[in-house]
Amino acid sequence: MDNPVFPQEMIDATLEDLVKHYHKLSYTAKEICGFLLFVHSTHVSVRTVYRIMSKLKLKRYNNESQLPHILDKIVHLREQGYSEVGCRSMWRILNTYCGIRATQETGRFALNALDRSSVVRRLNRRLTRRRYCNKGLNFCIHIDGYDKLKPYGISIHGAIDGFSG
């Protein structure tokens, strides 16, 4: 699977191309400096990144994708299993992995319009119970540990069969 954050064609790219790529993925100037240092072995200051962004006329405001595209992508992501993701995580997924530019406010309104009950549940900090569909005995085992006594060299772990039928 192709990684959108570290694509192979960006290895030999110029500094301006790298800054443009990471800016498009909604990373801050400090995060871009980190990527340039640790991924591309290029040391630049935060101020230099700001200068390059200014030279390339890159801006963070007024470059949002259209609302129907944002709503379609959120519905698609929720069908893929991102149904319990909050507004900040959804905003980051949209901007980083899906290539859709959205503000946090737009993402919050879209999630609120699409699934009000999940938003209320997250606001109330209510946990939802997981639902299992077991094939039978000894199919699903729940394992848990008690780490409070770990500094004294005592480690306690337990397991229980998750089947109830």
C-alpha positions in Angstrom: 0.0 0.0 0.0 1.3 3.4 -0.9 2.0 5.7 2.1 0.7 9.2 1.4 3.0 10.8 4.1 6.2 9.4 2.8 5.8 8.7 -1.0 8.8 7.3 -2.9 8.9 10.0 -5.5 9.6 12.6 -2.8 13.0 11.1 -1.9 14.9 13.1 -4.6 12.6 16.2 -4.5 13.8 19.7 -4.0 13.3 21.5 -0.7 10.5 23.6 -2.1 8.7 20.5 -3.3 9.0 18.8 0.1 7.7 21.9 1.9 4.8 22.1 -0.5 4.0 18.4 0.0 4.0 18.5 3.8 2.1 21.8 3.8 -0.6 20.2 1.6 -0.9 17.4 4.3 -1.6 20.2 6.9 1.6 19.9 8.9 2.9 22.8 10.9 6.3 24.5 10.2 7.9 22.7 13.1 6.5 19.3 12.0 7.8 20.0 8.5 11.3 20.8 10.0 11.1 17.4 11.8 10.2 15.5 8.6 13.0 17.3 6.7 15.5 16.4 9.4 14.6 12.8 10.2 13.2 11.6 6.9 15.2 13.6 4.3 18.4 14.4 6.4 18.0 18.1 5.6 18.5 20.6 8.5 16.5 23.8 8.0 15.2 26.2 10.6 11.5 26.9 11.2 12.0 30.4 9.9 13.4 29.0 6.6 10.3 26.9 6.2 8.2 30.0 6.8 10.2 31.8 4.1 9.8 29.0 1.6 6.1 28.9 2.3 5.8 32.6 1.8 7.8 32.4 -1.5 5.5 29.6 -2.8 2.5 31.6 -1.6 1.2 28.7 0.5 -1.6 29.6 2.9 -3.8 27.8 5.4 -6.9 29.8 5.0 -9.5 30.0 2.2 -8.4 26.8 0.5 -11.0 24.4 1.8 -12.6 21.6 -0.3 -16.3 21.8 -1.1 -18.7 20.6 1.5 -20.3 17.8 -0.6 -16.9 16.3 -1.1 -16.1 16.5 2.7 -19.5 14.9 3.6 -19.1 12.1 1.0 -15.6 11.3 2.3 -16.8 11.3 6.0 -19.6 8.9 5.1 -17.2 6.7 3.2 -14.7 6.7 6.2 -17.5 5.9 8.7 -18.5 2.9 6.5 -14.9 1.7 6.6 -14.9 1.6 10.4 -14.1 5.1 11.5 -17.5 5.5 13.2 -16.2 6.2 16.7 -13.6 8.8 15.6 -13.9 12.3 17.0 -13.9 15.6 15.1 -10.1 16.3 15.5 -9.1 12.8 14.5 -11.5 12.9 11.5 -10.1 16.3 10.5 -6.6 14.9 10.6 -7.6 11.8 8.6 -9.3 14.0 6.0 -6.4 16.3 5.6 -3.5 13.8 5.8 -4.7 10.6 4.2 -7.6 11.6 2.0 -6.2 14.7 0.5 -9.3 16.7 1.3 -8.8 20.2 2.8 -11.2 20.9 5.6 -11.2 23.1 8.7 -11.9 21.7 12.1 -15.1 23.6 12.3 -16.4 22.2 9.0 -15.5 18.7 10.2 -17.2 19.3 13.5 -20.4 20.5 11.8 -20.4 17.6 9.3 -20.0 15.0 12.0 -22.7 16.7 14.0 -25.1 16.6 11.1 -24.3 13.1 10.1 -24.4 11.3 13.4 -25.7 13.4 16.3 -26.0 10.5 18.8 -22.3 9.6 18.5 -21.3 13.3 19.1 -23.5 13.5 22.2 -22.1 10.2 23.4 -18.5 11.4 23.0 -19.4 14.7 24.7 -20.8 12.8 27.7 -17.8 10.6 27.7 -19.9 7.4 27.7 -18.2 4.2 26.8 -19.9 1.9 24.3 -19.8 -1.8 25.0 -18.1 -4.0 22.4 -20.3 -6.6 20.7 -18.7 -9.9 20.0 -20.0 -12.7 17.9 -18.2 -15.9 19.1 -18.2 -19.2 17.3 -18.2 -21.1 20.6 -16.2 -22.0 23.7 -12.6 -21.0 23.9 -12.9 -18.8 20.8 -12.5 -15.4 22.5 -10.3 -15.0 25.6 -10.1 -11.8 27.5 -6.7 -11.2 29.1 -6.0 -8.4 31.7 -3.1 -7.5 33.9 -2.8 -5.8 37.3 0.4 -3.7 37.2 0.1 -1.9 40.6 2.4 -4.4 42.3 4.9 -4.5 39.4 7.5 -2.3 41.3 7.7 -5.1 44.0 8.2 -7.8 41.5 4.7 -9.2 41.6 2.9 -9.6 38.2 -0.7 -10.7 38.1 -2.5 -11.6 34.9 -5.8 -13.3 34.4 -7.8 -14.7 31.5 -11.5 -15.5 31.1 -13.5 -17.1 28.3 -15.6 -14.5 26.6 -18.3 -16.9 25.4 -21.7 -16.6 27.0 -24.5 -18.5 25.4 
